[in-house]
Amino acid sequence: MTEDDPLYVIHFFDVFFSEYPRDELRIVGITVSPAFDESKIATARRTLRLYGIADFTRLLARFAAVKLRRRSIEALARKQSLPLLATQSVNDPRYVDKVRQLRPDVIVSVAAPEIFKEELLASARVGCVNLHSGRLPKYRGMMPTFWQMLHSEPHITVTVHEMAPRLDAGAVLGTVEHPIHANDRLARLMTEGKREGARLLIRVLRELRAGTAKPRQMDMANASYFSFPGREDARELRRLGHSLL
């Protein structure tokens, strides 16, 4: 279950579809939801506040270019002959029933824009796992790659963890790190984080299948939560020498 993002999240699927072991793992369905679960106008306003006019215009140009090429996660899934499961909400009882009928061992969230409710969390035999682009529990919430850059971390940490009713609170199943360079770009790190995350997820799924996964419970006493960054946060990131695009 994922969001319709042809700029960054799609890089996860480029790697995952090309590298996952088909003799060990079988994908029984993919659901692609609108990004952020909000209107396009609301998303545009929030993105404009973060990026500013110049970078927002460049971002729109990149978005238009990939749309003209008809590049999307759904298109990649169709090329792999994978079934697409459409829904207005992954928590819709009718959708949850369809998922149960597929009898999945694991449900994977890759930037899915909704919080999974208990009925959906309980519909997979082994459970639900989430790919999160930050070190947990410190960087819970939105845009963790941005916040790791802003806090001058030496690297971004991508985490695969079990999903629980509390957001970003389930046991950690695996992590991978990618260095943050001087004068780095958020776009580069988001892209590389998704690519590294695809390989991490393959490793975790193989461990779950083999029964060798070693979940590590989070110490929520050290937890933080970050919301979507704003204009001042972007200015501070630039003062550190980094850029958004």
C-alpha positions in Angstrom: 0.0 0.0 0.0 1.5 3.3 -1.1 0.9 6.8 -2.4 0.8 8.2 -5.9 4.2 9.9 -6.0 6.1 9.8 -9.3 9.0 11.9 -8.0 10.4 10.0 -5.0 8.4 7.0 -3.8 8.5 5.6 -7.3 12.2 5.0 -6.9 11.5 2.4 -4.2 9.4 0.4 -6.7 12.0 0.7 -9.5 14.5 -1.1 -7.2 12.0 -3.4 -5.4 10.4 -4.8 -8.6 13.8 -5.4 -10.2 15.4 -7.1 -7.2 12.9 -8.9 -5.1 13.3 -12.7 -5.2 10.3 -14.1 -7.0 11.0 -17.6 -5.9 10.6 -16.5 -2.3 8.2 -13.6 -2.3 4.9 -13.1 -4.1 3.0 -9.8 -4.4 -0.7 -10.5 -4.3 -1.9 -6.9 -4.7 -0.9 -3.2 -4.8 -3.0 -0.2 -3.7 -1.9 3.3 -4.8 -3.7 6.1 -3.0 -3.6 9.9 -3.6 -0.7 11.5 -1.8 -1.4 13.1 1.6 -5.1 12.2 1.6 -6.0 15.8 0.9 -7.1 18.1 -2.0 -4.5 19.0 -4.6 -5.0 22.7 -3.7 -4.1 22.0 -0.1 -1.1 20.0 -1.1 0.1 22.7 -3.5 -0.2 25.4 -0.8 1.7 23.4 1.8 4.4 22.5 -0.8 4.7 26.2 -1.9 5.2 27.3 1.7 8.0 24.8 2.1 9.8 25.2 -1.3 9.2 28.9 -2.1 8.2 30.1 -5.6 11.4 29.3 -7.5 11.8 25.7 -6.2 8.1 25.1 -6.3 8.1 26.0 -10.0 11.0 23.7 -10.7 9.2 20.9 -8.8 6.1 21.4 -10.8 8.2 21.2 -14.0 9.7 17.9 -12.9 6.2 16.6 -11.9 4.8 17.6 -15.3 7.7 15.9 -17.1 7.2 12.5 -15.4 3.4 12.8 -16.1 4.1 13.4 -19.8 6.2 10.3 -19.8 3.3 8.5 -18.1 5.6 7.3 -15.5 3.8 6.1 -12.4 3.8 3.4 -9.7 0.6 2.0 -11.3 2.3 1.8 -14.7 5.2 -0.1 -13.1 2.9 -2.5 -11.4 1.0 -3.2 -14.7 4.3 -3.8 -16.5 5.0 -6.5 -13.8 1.5 -7.9 -14.3 0.6 -7.2 -10.7 -3.0 -6.8 -9.5 -4.0 -3.3 -8.6 -6.6 -2.9 -5.8 -8.4 0.4 -5.9 -10.1 2.0 -2.9 -11.0 5.4 -1.5 -9.7 4.3 1.9 -7.6 1.4 3.0 -9.8 1.3 6.1 -13.0 0.8 4.2 -14.6 -2.4 5.5 -15.2 -3.6 1.9 -11.5 -3.1 1.0 -10.4 -4.8 4.2 -12.6 -7.8 3.3 -10.9 -8.0 -0.1 -7.5 -8.0 1.6 -8.6 -10.8 3.9 -9.7 -12.8 0.9 -6.2 -12.6 -0.5 -4.8 -14.1 2.7 -1.5 -12.1 2.8 1.3 -13.0 5.1 2.5 -9.4 5.3 1.0 -6.1 4.4 3.6 -3.4 3.6 3.1 0.3 3.8 5.5 2.5 1.7 4.5 6.1 2.3 0.8 5.1 2.6 -1.1 8.3 3.4 -3.5 6.8 5.9 -3.1 5.5 9.4 -4.0 1.8 9.4 -6.9 1.0 11.8 -7.0 -2.2 13.8 -9.1 -4.2 11.4 -6.6 -3.7 8.6 -3.6 -4.3 10.9 -5.1 -7.7 11.9 -5.8 -8.8 8.3 -2.3 -10.2 7.6 -1.1 -13.5 9.1 2.3 -12.2 10.1 1.4 -8.6 10.4 1.9 -5.2 8.8 5.2 -3.5 8.3 6.1 0.1 7.4 9.0 1.7 5.6 10.0 4.9 7.4 12.7 7.3 6.2 14.0 8.2 9.6 15.5 6.8 12.8 12.8 5.7 15.2 11.5 6.7 17.6 13.4 10.1 17.4 12.1 11.0 13.9 8.5 9.9 14.0 6.1 11.8 11.8 6.3 13.5 8.4 9.3 14.3 6.2 11.9 12.6 8.4 14.6 13.0 5.7 14.2 16.8 6.0 14.4 16.8 9.8 17.5 14.6 9.9 19.2 17.1 7.5 18.0 20.1 9.6 19.4 18.5 12.8 22.8 18.0 11.2 22.7 14.2 11.4 25.7 12.5 9.7 23.3 10.2 7.8 19.7 9.5 7.2 18.4 6.3 8.7 15.7 4.3 6.9 13.7 2.0 9.2 11.4 -1.0 8.6 9.2 -1.6 11.6 6.1 -3.5 12.7 2.9 -1.4 12.5 0.9 -0.8 15.7 -2.2 1.3 16.5 0.2 4.0 17.8 1.9 5.8 14.8 5.5 4.8 14.2 5.7 2.9 17.4 6.0 -0.8 16.5 9.1 -2.9 16.9 12.1 -2.2 14.6 12.9 -5.0 12.1 15.8 -3.4 10.3 17.6 -0.2 9.5 20.0 1.1 6.8 22.0 4.3 6.7 22.9 6.7 3.9 25.4 9.6 4.4 24.4 13.2 4.4 27.1 15.2 2.6 28.0 18.9 2.9 25.8 21.1 0.7 23.5 18.1 0.1 20.1 18.1 -1.5 16.8 16.9 0.0 15.7 15.5 -3.3 18.8 13.4 -3.6 18.5 12.0 -0.1 14.8 11.3 -0.5 15.5 9.4 -3.7 18.5 7.4 -2.3 16.5 6.7 0.9 13.7 5.1 -1.1 16.2 3.0 -3.1 18.1 1.8 0.0 14.7 1.2 1.7 13.7 -1.2 -1.1 16.7 -3.4 -0.5 16.2 -3.2 3.3 12.6 -4.3 2.9 13.6 -7.3 0.8 16.0 -8.3 3.5 13.4 -7.9 6.2 10.7 -9.9 4.3 13.2 -12.7 3.7 13.9 -12.8 7.4 10.2 -12.8 8.3 9.7 -15.7 5.8 12.6 -17.6 7.3 11.6 -16.9 10.9 15.0 -15.2 11.6 13.7 -11.6 12.1 14.7 -10.1 15.5 12.2 -7.3 16.4 13.6 -4.6 18.6 11.1 -2.7 20.8 11.4 1.0 20.7 12.1 3.1 23.8 9.2 5.6 23.5 10.6 7.6 26.3 13.0 9.1 23.7 10.3 9.6 21.0 9.7 12.8 19.1 7.2 13.7 16.5 7.7 16.1 13.6 5.0 17.6 11.4 5.3 18.9 7.8 8.1 21.5 7.7 7.4 25.2 6.9 9.0 28.2 5.3 11.3 29.0 8.2 12.5 25.4 8.5 13.4 25.5 4.8 15.3 28.8 5.3 17.3 27.3 8.2 18.1 24.2 6.0 19.5 26.5 3.4 21.5 28.5 6.0 23.2 25.1 6.8 24.3 24.9 3.2 21.8 22.4 2.0 19.1 22.8 -0.7 15.7 21.3 -1.3 16.1 20.4 -5.0 
